[in-house]
């Protein structure tokens, strides 16, 4: 079967033992997750830079910080509002 080992870095190991790998939906999802965590795309996996977002994504370039343009826009708007917030009159 397929196993994810996590010492210094995640890697996939296929155990001897014969038999077919499970083909149901949950097993396929698990296999995809293991392959993503230990495969060549692992360095591209990032958490969205929006503190309110819980998503992870595969970055298409090293400068990509957000899972979507909408998340990036929300971060920029919040930053703008924080920097340009009017101070109350005294």
Protein Blocks (a to p, Z undefined) as FASTA:
>chain_A
ZZdddfkbccddddehejiddfbfklmmmmmmmmmmmmmklmmpccdfbfkbcbdcddfb
fkbcbfbfklmmmmmmmmmmmmmoccddZZ
